[in-house]
Amino acid sequence: MRTRIGNALIKACLISTAVGVIWGLSSFSVPGAEIVVPAAASQAERQYTVVRGDTLWAIANRLDTSVEALKRANNLQGDVIFPNQVLVIPGTGVTVQAAAESRVDEPVDEQVESPVTRTYTVVAGDSLWSIAQRTGVSVSALKRANNIQNDFLAVNQVLVLPDEPAVFAQAPPSRSGDRVQTILDYARTLAGHPYRWAGSAPGGFDCSGFVVHVFGRHGISLPRTSYDQFKVGTPVGRNELQPGDLVFFTTYRSGASHVGIYYGNGQFLHASSARGRVIWTNLNTHQYYDSRFLGGRRVVP
């Protein structure tokens, strides 16, 4: 009887001891040990596909991150992103699915795809005016788009063609437009260039070559000699002359042996063989040209 009681007591003690050990182990903290919690988001949820209207700021806001973190995670140098671009999303507390759902109620700005930039490569004989006529833009728009301060162009120069329709794309402008002024402004830059017999380039002009060059650069083709130039356009009397008209004189030969470009108030610009360069002369005060005036021709509408 005593033996049975003793054995029962021993068993009870052993059970109590085991329970105590287990309880102690469960409360014992091991340095460095952590409870592992399953990840709330999978790797797939760490990627985001850009849709039209998205910006880095909007995505960062939705996904509880920052623009800087997005740039670092995706090696972005600027703020430009594109539809269907897949972005890696750095540490975030919001799932991509939740972000996608949240953007449904957000207004999305329609983005217009950037137009392809049109360009034009200058060839020999081109002028701003002829290019403007050919491409349907205005001279002033061409100058603004290419930061051109004057009317000079270089062969093989590449011009940006602005997306600005010219009001004269279908028909030349009237004389009230900027065409005549553009021609006169260019011709003015050639004052002082040397005279050269049969020359029609800035390296040297004769009188008719000077006129051919100036007007040809602005899309108006004229005959090569002063005699033939006197046959084109509309005849203009001396009292009817306007800036841009051609003025003709009888000089070393009978007929229209000399020609210049009229500027108004009696002033005209011409290549003078006597002076050896392109010069200004006043038709009304220069006795030689006053007495030899033959007539005027209007070649610009």
C-alpha positions in Angstrom: 0.0 0.0 0.0 2.8 2.4 1.0 4.6 1.4 -2.2 1.8 2.3 -4.4 1.3 5.7 -2.8 5.0 6.4 -3.1 5.0 5.6 -6.8 2.1 7.8 -7.3 3.8 10.7 -5.6 6.9 10.2 -7.7 4.9 10.3 -10.9 3.2 13.4 -9.9 6.5 15.1 -9.2 7.9 14.1 -12.5 4.9 15.4 -14.4 5.1 18.7 -12.5 8.8 19.0 -13.2 8.2 18.4 -17.0 5.5 21.0 -17.1 7.8 23.5 -15.4 10.6 22.8 -17.8 8.3 23.2 -20.8 7.0 26.5 -19.5 10.4 27.8 -18.8 11.7 27.0 -22.2 8.7 28.7 -23.8 9.5 31.9 -22.0 13.2 31.8 -22.6 14.4 34.4 -25.1 17.2 33.5 -27.5 19.2 36.6 -28.6 18.9 37.3 -32.4 15.9 35.0 -32.9 12.9 36.5 -34.7 9.4 35.3 -35.5 9.1 34.9 -39.2 5.9 36.4 -40.6 4.9 35.4 -44.2 5.4 38.3 -46.7 2.2 40.3 -47.2 3.0 40.9 -50.9 4.6 38.7 -53.5 7.4 39.7 -55.8 4.7 40.2 -58.6 3.1 42.8 -56.4 6.4 44.8 -56.3 6.0 45.7 -60.0 3.7 48.3 -61.5 2.7 48.8 -65.1 2.3 52.4 -66.1 -0.9 53.5 -67.8 -1.7 56.6 -69.7 -2.0 59.6 -67.4 0.4 58.3 -64.8 3.1 60.3 -63.3 5.9 59.4 -60.9 4.3 61.6 -58.2 0.9 59.9 -58.6 2.4 56.4 -58.5 4.5 57.2 -55.5 1.4 58.6 -53.7 -0.7 55.5 -54.5 2.0 53.1 -53.5 3.1 54.8 -50.3 6.6 55.5 -51.5 8.5 58.5 -52.8 9.5 59.8 -56.3 13.2 59.6 -55.3 12.8 56.0 -54.2 11.0 55.1 -57.5 13.8 56.8 -59.5 16.5 54.9 -57.6 14.8 51.5 -57.9 14.3 51.9 -61.6 17.5 53.9 -62.5 15.4 56.8 -63.8 17.4 60.0 -64.6 14.3 62.2 -65.2 10.6 62.3 -64.6 9.5 60.9 -68.0 7.6 57.5 -67.9 5.7 55.7 -70.7 2.5 53.7 -70.9 3.1 49.9 -70.4 6.5 50.6 -68.8 7.0 48.2 -65.9 8.4 49.9 -62.7 9.9 48.1 -59.7 8.2 49.4 -56.6 10.5 49.8 -53.5 9.3 48.9 -50.0 5.7 49.9 -49.7 2.8 49.3 -47.4 0.2 49.3 -50.2 -0.3 46.5 -52.7 -0.2 47.2 -56.4 -3.7 45.8 -56.7 -5.0 48.3 -54.2 -3.2 51.1 -56.1 -4.7 50.0 -59.4 -8.1 50.0 -57.9 -7.6 53.4 -56.3 -6.8 55.1 -59.7 -10.2 54.2 -61.1 -11.8 57.2 -59.4 -8.9 59.6 -60.2 -9.2 61.9 -63.2 -6.8 60.9 -65.9 -5.5 63.6 -68.3 -5.6 62.5 -71.9 -2.1 62.7 -73.3 -1.5 63.6 -76.9 1.4 61.7 -78.4 4.2 64.0 -79.3 4.3 64.8 -83.0 7.3 63.7 -85.0 9.6 66.7 -85.4 9.8 67.7 -89.1 13.1 68.9 -90.5 14.4 70.2 -93.8 18.0 70.1 -95.1 19.0 73.2 -97.0 20.2 72.7 -100.6 21.9 75.1 -102.9 19.6 77.9 -104.1 17.3 77.6 -101.1 16.0 80.7 -99.2 13.9 81.1 -96.1 11.1 82.2 -98.4 11.2 79.3 -100.8 11.5 76.8 -98.0 8.5 78.5 -96.3 6.5 78.3 -99.5 7.5 74.6 -100.0 6.8 73.4 -96.5 3.7 75.5 -95.7 5.1 77.6 -92.8 5.9 81.3 -92.5 9.3 82.8 -92.7 8.9 84.3 -89.2 8.0 80.9 -87.8 11.0 79.3 -89.4 13.3 82.0 -87.9 11.8 81.5 -84.4 12.0 77.7 -84.5 15.6 77.8 -85.6 16.8 80.9 -83.7 17.8 82.6 -87.0 18.6 86.3 -86.6 19.1 87.1 -90.3 18.2 85.5 -93.7 21.4 83.6 -94.3 21.3 79.8 -94.7 24.1 77.3 -95.3 23.9 74.3 -97.6 23.2 71.1 -95.6 21.9 73.2 -92.7 19.1 71.2 -91.0 16.1 73.4 -90.1 13.3 72.4 -87.7 9.9 72.9 -89.4 7.5 74.3 -86.8 4.0 73.0 -86.6 2.6 76.4 -87.6 0.6 76.7 -90.9 1.4 79.7 -93.0 -1.4 81.9 -94.0 0.1 82.1 -97.5 0.7 78.4 -97.9 -1.7 78.2 -100.8 -0.9 81.6 -102.5 1.8 84.2 -102.3 1.1 87.1 -100.0 0.3 90.6 -101.1 2.9 93.4 -101.0 1.4 94.3 -97.6 2.9 91.0 -96.2 6.4 90.4 -95.1 7.7 89.0 -98.4 9.0 92.3 -99.9 10.5 93.3 -96.5 12.3 90.0 -96.2 13.8 90.5 -99.7 14.9 94.1 -98.9 16.3 93.1 -95.6 18.5 90.5 -97.2 19.6 92.7 -100.1 20.7 95.3 -97.6 23.1 92.8 -96.0 25.0 92.6 -99.3 25.9 96.3 -99.5 29.7 96.6 -99.9 30.1 93.2 -101.6 32.5 93.4 -104.5 31.5 93.9 -108.2 32.4 91.1 -110.5 31.5 90.9 -114.2 29.0 88.0 -114.7 29.0 87.3 -111.0 25.8 86.3 -109.2 27.1 85.2 -105.8 28.1 87.1 -102.6 31.8 86.7 -103.7 31.1 89.1 -106.5 28.0 90.5 -108.4 27.3 92.3 -111.6 24.1 94.4 -111.6 21.7 91.7 -113.0 23.5 89.0 -111.1 22.9 90.8 -107.9 19.1 91.0 -108.6 19.0 87.4 -109.7 20.7 86.3 -106.5 18.5 88.4 -104.1 15.2 87.4 -105.6 16.1 83.9 -106.4 17.1 83.4 -102.7 13.5 84.2 -101.9 11.8 82.0 -104.4 11.5 84.4 -107.4 13.3 83.3 -110.5 14.3 86.1 -112.8 16.1 86.1 -116.2 19.9 86.4 -116.0 20.4 89.7 -117.9 19.0 93.2 -117.2 17.6 93.3 -120.7 15.5 90.2 -120.2 14.6 91.3 -116.6 13.1 94.5 -118.1 10.6 92.2 -120.0 9.1 90.5 -116.9 6.7 91.6 -114.2 4.5 94.7 -114.4 5.7 98.0 -115.8 5.8 100.8 -113.2 6.2 104.5 -113.8 8.7 106.6 -111.9 6.0 108.1 -109.7 4.5 104.7 -109.0 7.7 103.0 -107.7 7.4 101.0 -104.5 10.0 99.3 -102.3 11.0 96.0 -103.9 10.5 97.2 -107.5 13.3 96.9 -110.0 14.7 100.1 -111.6 16.4 100.1 -115.0 18.7 102.5 -116.6 20.4 103.1 -120.0 24.1 103.3 -119.3 27.0 102.0 -121.4 24.6 100.5 -124.0 21.1 101.4 -125.2 18.2 99.8 -123.6 18.1 98.3 -120.0 21.8 97.9 -119.5 21.7 98.5 -115.8 19.4 97.5 -113.0 18.9 98.0 -109.2 16.5 97.3 -106.4 14.3 100.2 -105.3 13.9 101.0 -101.5 11.8 104.2 -101.5 12.5 107.9 -101.3 14.6 107.7 -104.4 17.1 105.2 -102.9 18.1 102.1 -104.8 20.7 99.4 -104.2 22.8 98.1 -107.1 26.1 96.5 -108.1 28.2 99.3 -109.6 31.1 98.6 -111.9 32.3 102.2 -111.5 32.5 101.9 -107.7 33.5 98.3 -107.7 30.9 97.1 -105.2 27.2 97.0 -104.2 26.3 100.6 -103.3 23.3 102.9 -102.4 22.4 105.6 -104.9 19.6 108.2 -104.9 17.8 108.2 -108.2 16.5 111.8 -107.6 19.8 113.5 -106.7 22.3 111.5 -108.7 22.5 113.3 -112.0 23.8 110.4 -114.0 21.1 107.9 -113.0 18.4 110.6 -112.9 19.0 111.4 -116.5 19.3 107.7 -117.6 16.2 106.2 -115.8 14.4 103.9 -118.2 11.6 102.5 -116.2 10.5 100.2 -113.3 9.2 96.6 -113.1 7.2 95.0 -110.3 8.1 91.4 -110.0 6.6 90.7 -106.5 2.8 90.5 -106.5 
